[in-house]
Amino acid sequence: MQTELIGVMAAAAVVLALVYLSSYRHPLKQCWRCKGKGILRSGLLPWRYRICPQCGRKGEVRGPFGRK
C-alpha cells in the first residue's frame, strides 16, 4: 500500500516537473482567437475588425504561469 502511494506521488512529481519545464522553456503561444493576426474580423462586415482582446494585437498570449 505504501509503496503504491510513493509510486503515484513520484509519477505526479515527474508530470508537474515536465509541465513546469515546458512552460518555462516555451512560455508564449499563438492566440487561439485571432490565429496570430492580432485582429478579429467581423462576421457580418468582413472589412471591419477590432483588436483581439486576448492577445492585444501581439498575436501571442502568456504561458500558463504568466511568463512573457
GROMACS elastic network, one bead per residue, 0.5 to 0.9 nm:
[ bonds ]
;  ai    aj funct       b0    kb
    1     4     6  0.52835   500
    1     5     6  0.64559   500
    1     6     6  0.88561   500
    2     5     6  0.51066   500
    2     6     6  0.62750   500
    2     7     6  0.86763   500
    3     6     6  0.50338   500
    3     7     6  0.61739   500
    3     8     6  0.86968   500
    4     7     6  0.50347   500
    4     8     6  0.62412   500
    4     9     6  0.86103   500
    5     8     6  0.51403   500
    5     9     6  0.61337   500
    5    10     6  0.85373   500
    6     9     6  0.50987   500
    6    10     6  0.60710   500
    6    11     6  0.86012   500
    7    10     6  0.50952   500
    7    11     6  0.61831   500
    7    12     6  0.86207   500
    8    11     6  0.51151   500
    8    12     6  0.61654   500
    8    13     6  0.86099   500
    9    12     6  0.50635   500
    9    13     6  0.61529   500
    9    14     6  0.86848   500
   10    13     6  0.50541   500
   10    14     6  0.62667   500
   10    15     6  0.87210   500
   11    14     6  0.51308   500
   11    15     6  0.62827   500
   11    16     6  0.86981   500
   12    15     6  0.51254   500
   12    16     6  0.61894   500
   12    17     6  0.85721   500
   13    16     6  0.51448   500
   13    17     6  0.60921   500
   13    18     6  0.86287   500
   14    17     6  0.50758   500
   14    18     6  0.62005   500
   14    19     6  0.86898   500
   15    18     6  0.51595   500
   15    19     6  0.62619   500
   15    20     6  0.86376   500
   16    19     6  0.51252   500
   16    20     6  0.61237   500
   16    21     6  0.86027   500
   17    20     6  0.51037   500
   17    21     6  0.61118   500
   17    22     6  0.84985   500
   18    21     6  0.51606   500
   18    22     6  0.60010   500
   18    23     6  0.85627   500
   19    22     6  0.51530   500
   19    23     6  0.61820   500
   19    24     6  0.85069   500
   20    23     6  0.52769   500
   20    24     6  0.60492   500
   20    25     6  0.86084   500
   20    65     6  0.84491   500
   21    25     6  0.60263   500
   21    26     6  0.83701   500
   22    25     6  0.52912   500
   22    26     6  0.58917   500
   22    27     6  0.77826   500
   23    26     6  0.51826   500
   23    28     6  0.82937   500
   23    63     6  0.62915   500
   23    64     6  0.66236   500
   23    65     6  0.70921   500
   23    67     6  0.82920   500
   24    27     6  0.56670   500
   24    63     6  0.83772   500
   24    65     6  0.82305   500
   24    67     6  0.76615   500
   26    29     6  0.76997   500
   26    63     6  0.76471   500
   27    61     6  0.87014   500
   27    62     6  0.64311   500
   27    64     6  0.73898   500
   27    65     6  0.79311   500
   27    66     6  0.78755   500
   27    67     6  0.58188   500
   27    68     6  0.62816   500
   28    60     6  0.61470   500
   28    61     6  0.59513   500
   28    62     6  0.53900   500
   28    63     6  0.52443   500
   28    64     6  0.89211   500
   28    67     6  0.77380   500
   28    68     6  0.64660   500
   29    32     6  0.86415   500
   29    59     6  0.84931   500
   29    60     6  0.54944   500
   29    61     6  0.57301   500
   29    62     6  0.69012   500
   29    63     6  0.66595   500
   30    33     6  0.88906   500
   30    34     6  0.85159   500
   30    35     6  0.63054   500
   30    36     6  0.56140   500
   30    55     6  0.85959   500
   30    59     6  0.58872   500
   30    61     6  0.62884   500
   31    34     6  0.58600   500
   31    35     6  0.53370   500
   31    36     6  0.56215   500
   31    37     6  0.84829   500
   31    38     6  0.80828   500
   31    52     6  0.89051   500
   31    54     6  0.69709   500
   31    55     6  0.61871   500
   31    58     6  0.86297   500
   31    59     6  0.55019   500
   31    60     6  0.51340   500
   31    61     6  0.56751   500
   32    35     6  0.52968   500
   32    36     6  0.77483   500
   32    54     6  0.85187   500
   32    59     6  0.89080   500
   32    60     6  0.88861   500
   32    61     6  0.88360   500
   33    36     6  0.82056   500
   33    38     6  0.88195   500
   33    39     6  0.88382   500
   33    40     6  0.75843   500
   33    52     6  0.74931   500
   33    54     6  0.72527   500
   33    55     6  0.86110   500
   34    37     6  0.54821   500
   34    38     6  0.57785   500
   34    39     6  0.59351   500
   34    40     6  0.57668   500
   34    41     6  0.85901   500
   34    52     6  0.66062   500
   34    54     6  0.84454   500
   34    55     6  0.83096   500
   34    57     6  0.88834   500
   34    59     6  0.70679   500
   35    38     6  0.76615   500
   35    39     6  0.89592   500
   35    59     6  0.69018   500
   35    60     6  0.87817   500
   36    39     6  0.83063   500
   36    55     6  0.85194   500
   36    57     6  0.83215   500
   36    58     6  0.73402   500
   36    60     6  0.64822   500
   37    40     6  0.79700   500
   37    52     6  0.86378   500
   37    57     6  0.72462   500
   37    58     6  0.77771   500
   37    59     6  0.55971   500
   38    50     6  0.87262   500
   38    51     6  0.62020   500
   38    52     6  0.55174   500
   38    53     6  0.87564   500
   38    54     6  0.87910   500
   38    55     6  0.66678   500
   38    56     6  0.66752   500
   38    58     6  0.55211   500
   38    60     6  0.82435   500
   39    49     6  0.62225   500
   39    50     6  0.55166   500
   39    53     6  0.86537   500
   39    56     6  0.84476   500
   39    57     6  0.61864   500
   39    59     6  0.83827   500
   40    48     6  0.86289   500
   40    49     6  0.53572   500
   40    50     6  0.53926   500
   40    51     6  0.62374   500
   40    52     6  0.56019   500
   40    53     6  0.89334   500
   41    44     6  0.88933   500
   41    45     6  0.78683   500
   41    46     6  0.57839   500
   41    47     6  0.71412   500
   41    48     6  0.60069   500
   41    50     6  0.66809   500
   41    51     6  0.89756   500
   42    45     6  0.52976   500
   42    46     6  0.51754   500
   42    47     6  0.73539   500
   42    48     6  0.56406   500
   42    49     6  0.55659   500
   42    50     6  0.79023   500
   43    46     6  0.59883   500
   43    48     6  0.88077   500
   44    48     6  0.86851   500
   45    48     6  0.56046   500
   45    49     6  0.83797   500
   46    49     6  0.73346   500
   49    52     6  0.89298   500
   50    53     6  0.86164   500
   51    54     6  0.88294   500
   51    55     6  0.84794   500
   51    56     6  0.63479   500
   51    57     6  0.57501   500
   52    55     6  0.58824   500
   52    56     6  0.54955   500
   52    57     6  0.58292   500
   52    58     6  0.86834   500
   52    59     6  0.84143   500
   53    56     6  0.53083   500
   53    57     6  0.78071   500
   54    57     6  0.83387   500
   54    59     6  0.86948   500
   54    60     6  0.85296   500
   54    61     6  0.69397   500
   55    58     6  0.55403   500
   55    59     6  0.56065   500
   55    60     6  0.55507   500
   55    61     6  0.51700   500
   55    62     6  0.83181   500
   56    59     6  0.74804   500
   56    60     6  0.84084   500
   56    61     6  0.85389   500
   57    60     6  0.81706   500
   58    61     6  0.78232   500
   61    68     6  0.80662   500
   62    65     6  0.77025   500
   62    66     6  0.53893   500
   62    67     6  0.59392   500
   62    68     6  0.55882   500
   63    66     6  0.53618   500
   63    67     6  0.57842   500
   63    68     6  0.70721   500
   64    67     6  0.76512   500
